[in-house]
Amino acid sequence: MNQLMRFSSSVKRDPDIEVWMKEHANELGAIAKCWFDVIRRCGDDVRELLHDGHPTACVNDAAFAYVNAFKAHVNVGFFRGAQLSDPKSLLEGTGKMMRHVKLRPADDIDDDALLDLINAAYADMKQRLAMD
């Protein structure tokens, strides 16, 4: 069983995400916006929606990544993150499938390694959809 999270309501650009970004117009929100913009640029088939109150990106209708801002950090998360190769050990979490990278303003982050994870999550979801 492929166990994909599918959202038929995903769209090319969800205006609710712009509202979310404006509501999070602080340092953490800027980090979330930066990385969600990176996620949006993965491909022409990226769609989005607010899911559980945070920006979520899909390949067509299948969720692959999200961002969320908390009081002291931002999560960049992956719906199938447990299956991603993570040579820099950025991923956190113990769930069966999901993993996230925790970003704090004062911490250095390996941007290239996070970009690799985002691209891998996108490619992985495209492959899963092709086999579905």
N, C-alpha and C positions, 0 to 999 in steps of 0.2 A: 504494500500500500504506500502510495507516494506521500500522503499526509501534507498536502500543500494547503496553505491558508489562502483562500480565494475570495476576492472582493469584486463583485460585479459592479459596484458603485464607484470604482476607481476611474479617474479622469486624467486627461493630459495635465491640466493645472487646476488644482482645487482651491478656490478662493478662501475656503476655511483655513487653509494652511497659511495664507498670507495674514489672516487675522491672528492666528496662533503666533506667527513671527512678530507681529506688532505688539502682542501682549507679552512677549518675551524679549523686549528691546533693551536688554541689559547685556553684560559681558557674557553670561552663559548663553543667552539667546543668540548672540552674534556667533558663538562657536557652533551652536546647533544649526544656524542658518548656513554658515560656511560649508559644513559637511553635508547638509541636505542638498545644497546646490551642487556639490560634487556628485552625489547620488543621482540627482535629476539628469545629469549629463552622461550617464552610462550608456544610454541608447535612445533611439526614437520611440521605442516601445515601452519606455518607463511611464507609468501612470501613478497617481497618488491619491491619497485620501487621509482624513484624520481617523485613526483607529485607536480606540481606548484613550482618546484625548491627545494623541501625539502624531506628528507627521510620519506617514508610512509610505514607502515606495514599493511599487509592484512592477513586475515584468508582465505587461498586459494586465491580468487580474490576479496574479500570484505574488503575494508579498515576499520581498527579499530583504528589506532593510528599513530601519526607522531611526529617528532621533527623538530624544526627550531631554528636557532641561529640569533639573532638580535644584535644591537650595545651594549645593556646593559643587555640583558636577553636571556634565552632560553625558548621556549614553548615546553611542552610535551602535545600534543593535542589528543583529542578523537572524532572520527567522530559521535558517538552517545552519547557523553558525557552528554547531557541534561537528559538522562534517567538513568545515573549512580547514585548510592547511594554515597554520599560524606559527611560522618559524620564529617570529619575534615575541611570541607569548603575550600578545596584547589582549586576547579574548579572556573574558571573565564569565562566570556563571556555571551552574551545575545542572541546568535543565536538560531534558532529554534531547532537545533540538536547538533551542535558542542560546545565543551568546551575545555579549556586548563588550564594547571598549568604553571604559570610563575615562572621560577627559575633564581635567581640572585646570583652571586658568593658570595656576602657578607651575604646573608640571610641563616638562618637555614631552612632546609626543613625536613618535617617529611617523611623520606625515606620509612618507613613502610606503611604510608598512601598512598603515591604515588604508591608504589608497589601494594597495594590493588586495586587502581584505574586501573592500567595497567592490572592486572589479571581479574578484573571485566569486563573491556572493551573487552578483549579477549574472556572470557566466554560468554558474552552477544552476541558477533558476531557469535560465534559457534552455540549458540541457535537460533539466527535469521536465520542462514543458514540452520539449521536442519528443521525449519518450512517453509522455502521458497520453 
